[in-house]
Amino acid sequence: MVHIEICAVGKIKEKFFRDALDEYKKRLSGYCRIGITEVQDEKTPENAGESEREIILQKEGERLLKKINERDHVIALAIDGKMMSSEEMADHMEDLLNKGMSSIVFVIGGSLGLSRDVLSRADEKISFSKMTFPHQLMRVILLEQIYRSFKIIKGEPYHK
């Protein structure tokens, strides 16, 4: 069974987000092993300059990279990544599974995004929208789309 890990910057504080994540993790348990790894975020001062923002990205990036193994297929969520429909994502997930990918890691950055090093390590980048979403909500959206992908792959009702 494939292992899917969500590796994200920051902690989820809101109970309603944690409840939603728990629900999708429960739903996904029949399709894959699912985990969520959180790394500490850096406080970004309101008036942070470019060099300070780079340092923050670098620190968060180093923490993320420590959680990624050499054999992991890494998918970075980035605003300039490839956009796809739910059906296209399902096809892509099925393709990865058919190629024998046993460990897929989705990486979600903090408020400043992802460092160049993390983006370089990623095997691919995807985007859910040109809009910016809170990283807590993005985790829920991502898990829902992973769940939807498995339902589409299995030909089971859910996707409309």
C-alpha positions as CSV (number, residue, x, y, z in Angstrom):
1,M,0.0,0.0,0.0
2,V,1.4,3.4,-1.0
3,H,2.4,5.8,1.7
4,I,1.4,9.4,1.3
5,E,2.8,12.1,3.6
6,I,1.8,15.7,3.8
7,C,4.9,17.6,5.0
8,A,4.0,21.1,6.0
9,V,5.3,24.2,7.7
10,G,3.4,25.2,10.9
11,K,1.0,23.6,13.2
12,I,-2.8,23.4,12.9
13,K,-4.3,25.3,15.9
14,E,-8.0,25.4,14.9
15,K,-10.0,22.4,16.0
16,F,-12.3,22.5,12.9
17,F,-9.3,22.1,10.6
18,R,-7.9,19.2,12.8
19,D,-11.4,17.6,12.7
20,A,-11.5,17.9,8.9
21,L,-8.0,16.4,8.5
22,D,-8.9,13.5,10.8
23,E,-12.0,12.8,8.8
24,Y,-10.1,12.6,5.5
25,K,-7.3,10.6,7.1
26,K,-9.9,8.1,8.2
27,R,-11.5,8.0,4.8
28,L,-8.1,7.5,3.1
29,S,-7.1,4.7,5.4
30,G,-8.7,2.1,3.1
31,Y,-6.6,3.4,0.1
32,C,-3.2,4.3,1.4
33,R,-1.2,4.9,4.5
34,I,-1.5,8.6,5.2
35,G,0.5,10.9,7.5
36,I,1.0,14.5,8.3
37,T,4.4,15.9,9.4
38,E,4.6,19.4,10.7
39,V,7.8,21.4,11.0
40,Q,8.2,24.6,13.0
41,D,7.5,27.8,11.2
42,E,9.6,31.0,11.6
43,K,8.0,34.2,12.8
44,T,8.1,36.7,9.9
45,P,8.3,40.3,11.1
46,E,5.8,42.6,9.5
47,N,8.5,44.7,7.8
48,A,10.9,41.9,6.9
49,G,13.2,42.7,4.1
50,E,14.1,40.4,1.2
51,S,17.3,39.0,2.9
52,E,15.4,38.3,6.1
53,R,12.6,36.6,4.2
54,E,15.3,34.4,2.4
55,I,16.7,33.4,5.8
56,I,13.3,32.4,7.0
57,L,12.6,30.4,3.9
58,Q,16.0,28.7,4.2
59,K,15.4,27.7,7.8
60,E,11.9,26.3,7.1
61,G,13.2,24.6,4.0
62,E,16.0,22.8,5.9
63,R,13.5,21.5,8.4
64,L,11.3,20.2,5.5
65,L,14.2,18.6,3.7
66,K,15.2,16.7,6.8
67,K,11.8,14.9,6.7
68,I,12.1,13.8,3.1
69,N,13.8,10.6,2.1
70,E,15.9,10.0,-1.0
71,R,13.3,7.5,-2.4
72,D,10.3,9.8,-1.9
73,H,8.5,11.2,-4.9
74,V,8.1,14.8,-3.8
75,I,5.3,17.1,-5.0
76,A,5.6,20.7,-4.0
77,L,2.5,22.9,-3.8
78,A,3.6,26.1,-5.5
79,I,1.6,28.9,-7.1
80,D,3.6,28.5,-10.3
81,G,3.1,24.7,-10.4
82,K,1.0,22.8,-12.9
83,M,-2.7,23.2,-12.5
84,M,-4.9,20.2,-13.1
85,S,-8.5,19.1,-12.8
86,S,-9.6,16.4,-10.2
87,E,-9.7,13.9,-13.0
88,E,-6.2,14.8,-14.2
89,M,-4.9,14.5,-10.7
90,A,-6.5,11.1,-10.3
91,D,-4.9,10.0,-13.6
92,H,-1.5,11.4,-12.4
93,M,-1.8,9.6,-9.1
94,E,-2.7,6.4,-10.8
95,D,0.3,6.8,-13.1
96,L,2.6,7.2,-10.1
97,L,1.1,4.1,-8.5
98,N,1.5,2.1,-11.7
99,K,5.1,3.2,-11.9
100,G,5.7,1.7,-8.5
101,M,5.9,4.9,-6.4
102,S,5.6,3.6,-2.8
103,S,6.1,6.9,-1.0
104,I,4.7,10.2,-2.2
105,V,5.3,13.4,-0.2
106,F,3.3,16.6,-0.8
107,V,5.1,19.6,0.6
108,I,3.2,22.8,1.7
109,G,5.2,25.8,2.7
110,G,4.5,28.5,5.3
111,S,3.4,32.1,4.7
112,L,6.4,32.9,2.5
113,G,6.1,29.7,0.4
114,L,8.9,27.2,-0.2
115,S,12.7,27.7,-0.4
116,R,14.6,27.2,-3.6
117,D,16.2,24.1,-2.1
118,V,12.9,22.5,-1.5
119,L,11.6,23.4,-4.9
120,S,14.8,22.0,-6.4
121,R,14.3,18.7,-4.5
122,A,10.7,18.4,-5.7
123,D,10.1,16.0,-8.5
124,E,7.2,18.2,-9.6
125,K,5.2,21.2,-8.6
126,I,1.4,21.5,-8.7
127,S,-0.9,24.4,-8.0
128,F,-4.5,24.3,-6.9
129,S,-5.2,27.9,-7.9
130,K,-3.5,31.2,-8.6
131,M,-5.2,32.4,-5.4
132,T,-3.3,32.2,-2.0
133,F,-4.9,30.0,0.6
134,P,-4.1,29.7,4.3
135,H,-1.7,26.7,4.7
136,Q,-4.1,25.1,7.3
137,L,-6.9,25.1,4.8
138,M,-4.6,23.9,2.0
139,R,-4.0,20.7,3.9
140,V,-7.7,20.0,4.1
141,I,-8.1,20.8,0.4
142,L,-5.2,18.6,-0.5
143,L,-6.4,15.6,1.5
144,E,-9.9,16.0,0.0
145,Q,-8.4,15.9,-3.5
146,I,-6.2,12.9,-2.7
147,Y,-9.3,11.1,-1.4
148,R,-11.3,12.2,-4.5
149,S,-8.4,10.9,-6.7
150,F,-8.6,7.4,-5.1
151,K,-12.4,7.4,-5.5
152,I,-12.0,8.2,-9.2
153,I,-9.2,5.7,-9.7
154,K,-11.4,2.9,-8.1
155,G,-14.5,4.0,-10.0
156,E,-16.4,4.5,-6.8
157,P,-19.1,7.1,-6.3
158,Y,-18.2,10.4,-4.7
159,H,-16.8,12.5,-7.6
160,K,-19.5,14.4,-9.4
